[in-house]
Amino acid sequence: MASISSGVVSVWSQNQVENWSAFAPDFKELDENVEYEERESEFDQSDEDKSVELSQERREEDVEVDVTSTEPVTAFCSSDEDDDSHALLYLPISPEIEEPEEGWGPEGAPNEDLSSKRSGDSKENVSPKKKRPKTFDVSLENAPTDEVHPLVSNRPKEKQAAGNKKGRNNSKGDSKKDRKKH
């Protein structure tokens, strides 16, 4: 706080107390200087005093950790949930790419030779061989049988898109089929 009286500026403030223990919890503030007494083995390469503490740390390091089994964390589990150890966590699936870019794909895929480009032979309808994806049949108990997952259904994609857009008002009048790729 500052005050001005008769051309003199007076600044009033409280004494600031420095609390160094906030930065180092083991810091001890001394009222007067104290001479430090070092232990005999404090700066030795092999410390006999700490050998007992190190053996306890080594025992903790030797504990075997099981990384193959999964145990649920009780903090994340609800008390009314039944733990199913055979529950399916995820299904690995890779996306289907309809039009891959040039140079993308398996290394052994046949590429056009420079000589065929120069001679004028066009191979527009030739597509690289696709690797057959690995499939796994998984049977789930109590799974709905009346619905077919969209990734495994045999319906063409245009029919799926038309089936999903029922009831929508398409005011612009253009659909994905009418658009051309540039």
C-alpha positions in Angstrom: 0.0 0.0 0.0 1.3 3.5 -0.8 0.4 6.9 0.6 1.4 10.4 -0.3 1.6 13.1 2.3 3.4 16.5 2.0 5.2 15.3 -1.1 6.6 12.2 0.6 5.6 8.8 -0.8 5.3 6.1 2.0 5.2 2.5 1.0 3.6 0.1 3.5 3.9 -3.7 3.2 3.9 -6.8 5.2 7.0 -8.8 5.9 7.3 -11.6 3.4 8.1 -15.0 5.0 10.2 -17.2 2.8 9.0 -20.8 3.0 11.8 -22.9 1.3 10.2 -26.2 2.5 7.6 -25.7 -0.2 10.4 -26.4 -2.8 12.3 -29.1 -0.9 10.2 -30.9 1.7 13.3 -32.1 3.6 14.7 -28.6 3.9 15.4 -27.5 7.5 15.6 -23.8 8.2 18.3 -23.0 10.8 18.4 -20.1 13.2 22.2 -20.0 13.3 25.0 -21.7 11.4 25.7 -25.3 12.4 28.8 -27.2 11.4 27.9 -30.2 9.3 29.2 -33.6 10.5 29.6 -36.0 7.7 29.3 -39.8 8.1 32.5 -41.7 7.6 31.2 -43.6 4.6 29.2 -40.7 3.0 31.5 -40.0 0.1 33.1 -43.5 -0.2 32.6 -45.5 -3.4 31.4 -48.5 -1.6 29.0 -47.5 1.1 28.8 -49.9 4.0 26.0 -48.0 5.8 23.6 -48.2 2.9 24.2 -51.9 2.0 21.2 -53.0 4.1 18.9 -50.5 2.3 20.1 -51.7 -1.1 19.4 -55.3 -0.3 15.7 -54.4 0.4 15.5 -52.5 -2.9 17.0 -55.5 -4.8 14.4 -57.8 -3.2 11.7 -55.5 -4.5 13.2 -55.6 -8.0 13.3 -59.4 -8.0 9.5 -59.7 -7.7 8.1 -61.4 -10.8 5.4 -59.6 -12.6 2.7 -61.5 -14.4 2.2 -59.9 -17.8 0.2 -62.6 -19.5 -2.9 -62.7 -17.4 -5.4 -59.8 -17.1 -7.0 -58.9 -13.8 -9.7 -56.3 -13.7 -8.9 -53.2 -11.7 -11.5 -53.0 -8.9 -11.7 -49.3 -9.1 -13.1 -49.5 -12.6 -15.5 -52.4 -11.9 -19.0 -52.0 -10.8 -20.2 -54.1 -7.9 -23.2 -55.5 -9.8 -21.3 -56.6 -12.9 -20.4 -60.2 -13.5 -16.8 -60.7 -14.6 -16.7 -62.7 -17.8 -13.2 -63.9 -18.5 -14.1 -65.2 -21.9 -15.7 -61.9 -23.1 -14.7 -60.7 -26.5 -12.8 -57.5 -26.2 -12.4 -56.5 -29.9 -12.4 -57.9 -33.4 -9.4 -57.0 -35.5 -10.5 -55.8 -38.9 -8.7 -54.1 -41.7 -10.4 -51.5 -44.0 -11.1 -52.4 -47.6 -9.5 -49.9 -50.0 -11.4 -49.7 -53.3 -9.0 -47.5 -55.3 -5.4 -47.7 -53.9 -3.0 -45.0 -54.9 0.0 -45.7 -57.2 2.9 -47.4 -55.5 0.7 -48.5 -52.5 0.2 -52.1 -51.7 2.2 -55.2 -51.4 5.8 -55.1 -52.6 5.3 -58.0 -54.9 2.4 -56.4 -56.8 2.9 -56.2 -60.6 3.6 -52.7 -61.8 3.4 -51.4 -65.3 6.8 -51.4 -67.2 8.0 -48.2 -68.7 8.2 -49.9 -72.1 4.5 -50.7 -72.1 3.7 -47.0 -71.4 5.9 -45.9 -74.3 4.4 -48.3 -76.8 0.9 -47.0 -76.1 -0.6 -50.2 -74.6 -3.1 -49.2 -72.0 -4.0 -51.5 -69.2 -6.8 -49.6 -67.5 -8.8 -52.6 -66.4 -5.9 -54.5 -64.9 -5.9 -54.5 -61.1 -3.2 -55.7 -58.7 -3.8 -59.1 -57.1 -5.4 -58.8 -53.7 -4.2 -60.9 -50.8 -7.0 -63.0 -49.4 -7.7 -61.6 -45.9 -7.5 -64.0 -43.0 -10.9 -64.6 -41.5 -11.8 -66.0 -38.1 -15.3 -67.4 -37.3 -16.3 -66.3 -33.8 -19.4 -67.7 -32.2 -21.1 -65.5 -29.6 -23.6 -66.8 -27.2 -27.0 -65.0 -27.2 -25.9 -62.9 -30.3 -28.7 -61.4 -32.4 -29.3 -63.5 -35.5 -31.8 -61.4 -37.3 -29.3 -58.6 -38.1 -26.3 -58.8 -40.4 -23.3 -56.7 -39.8 -22.7 -54.2 -42.6 -19.1 -55.3 -43.2 -20.1 -58.9 -43.8 -23.4 -58.4 -45.7 -23.5 -59.3 -49.4 -25.6 -56.4 -50.4 -24.0 -53.9 -52.8 -22.9 -50.6 -51.3 -25.3 -48.5 -53.3 -28.3 -50.5 -51.9 -26.9 -50.1 -48.3 -26.5 -46.4 -48.8 -30.1 -46.1 -50.2 -31.4 -48.2 -47.4 -29.7 -45.9 -44.8 -31.0 -42.7 -46.4 -34.7 -43.6 -46.3 -36.8 -40.7 -45.0 -34.1 -38.1 -45.6 -34.9 -35.2 -47.8 -32.2 -34.7 -50.5 -32.8 -31.1 -51.5 -29.7 -30.6 -53.6 -30.7 -33.4 -56.0 -27.2 -34.9 -56.4 -26.0 -38.1 -54.9 -22.6 -39.8 -54.6 -23.4 -41.8 -57.8 -23.8 -38.6 -59.8 -20.6 -37.0 -58.7 -17.5 -37.5 -60.9 -14.0 -37.9 -59.6 -11.4 -35.6 -61.0 
